[in-house]
Each structure stands twice: as structure tokens, then as C-alpha cells.
Amino acid sequence: MAGTGPTLSVDGRALRVVIVAGLWHDVITDGLIAGATRVLEASGASWSLVRVPGSFELPVACKVALENGADAAVALGVIIRGGTPHFEFVSNAATDGLTRVALDTGKPVGFGVLTLDDEQQGLDRAGLPGSKEDKGEEAASAALATAMLLRELRGHVG
């Protein structure tokens, strides 16, 4: 386990959030989505879910969602190491792309892309019964908290 992060509680009633999730490794991804939606529902944020083919497509879908009025995005994906360099290419593209989207749009992207050596690591982090962590919950919490912080920094509180 990587460690326990901060507990973030945000009133998100003024926020529109888009969850963008890949279709690969559906049991793990569905767990991530469930964790993210629990946080968003509890915060009162308005949210929607968009599915993309895989983690490589997360950045472009998040960018379009943020350019079209979303206050934040939550990117959820699962990349499991195989026997070729494909893992590194997709992991780097997703990570670098999502960082660029956040910087280019000035809006937060909650990072819930799991880069794993095996499926069990994902099951341990997906917020499923028996999981040690809930990375979907963490990504949504970070996106909400950052969206509110950016509003404060820009003077748009209230």
C-alpha cells in the first residue's frame, strides 16, 4: 500500500464534473467509477460519465469535456504491464497527456489511472470489497478540492 492520503470533504454543489473512464479491465474500472461517483454524489456536484476505449484516449476526452464547460474531470483507467514496451508508451502518454490537459485548460484532472504489474494490484486499489485502497474515490476528491481551490484563487468564491 502506497500510504493513506488526506481526507478531503468538499461542497461540490456548484461544480460540474465529468468522469472519463477506459473500457479495459472492467471489474477494476467499475470499482474505480463506483468510488468516484460516491464522492461526487456526497459532495452534491453535478456529474456525468463518459467511456473511452482505453487509457490512451483519456487526455483528449478530458480536454473536450473541460473545454465544454466541465469544472473538473476525473480520469480513470487501468494499464497492466505486459511483455512489451507498450505499457511504458501508454502509461507515459496518459500521464503526460492528462498533465498537459490540466495545464492547458487551467482546470483540474483527478488522476485515477492505475499502472500495474498485475491484476491483483488493481483489485487491491479499486475500492472493491476487500480492497486496501480506493483510487477512484481519491481521484474524485482531488479533482473537487482542486476545482474549489482554483475558484478561490481566481476570486470566484460563492
HUWO-V240207 format. One record per backbone hydrogen bond with DSSP energy under -0.5 kcal/mol. CO is the residue of the C=O (numbers start at 1). NH is the residue of the N-H. If there is no record, write none. Layout:
co nh
CO NH
CO NH
This chain:
co nh
3 5
6 8
10 12
12 15
15 17
15 46
16 71
16 72
17 48
18 20
18 74
19 21
19 50
20 76
21 52
25 29
26 30
27 31
28 32
29 33
30 34
31 35
32 36
33 37
34 38
35 39
36 40
37 41
38 42
39 43
40 44
40 45
41 44
43 12
43 13
46 17
48 19
50 21
52 23
53 23
54 57
55 58
57 61
58 62
59 63
60 64
61 65
62 66
63 67
64 68
65 70
66 69
71 108
72 18
73 110
74 20
74 76
75 112
76 22
77 114
79 116
84 87
85 88
85 89
86 90
87 91
88 92
89 93
90 94
91 95
92 96
93 97
94 98
95 99
96 100
97 101
98 102
99 103
100 104
101 105
102 106
102 107
108 73
110 75
110 112
112 77
112 114
113 115
114 79
114 116
116 81
118 121
118 122
119 122
119 123
120 124
121 125
122 125
122 126
123 128
124 132
124 133
125 135
128 131
133 127
134 138
135 139
136 140
137 141
138 142
139 143
140 144
141 145
142 146
143 147
144 148
145 149
146 150
147 151
148 152
149 153
150 154
151 156
152 155
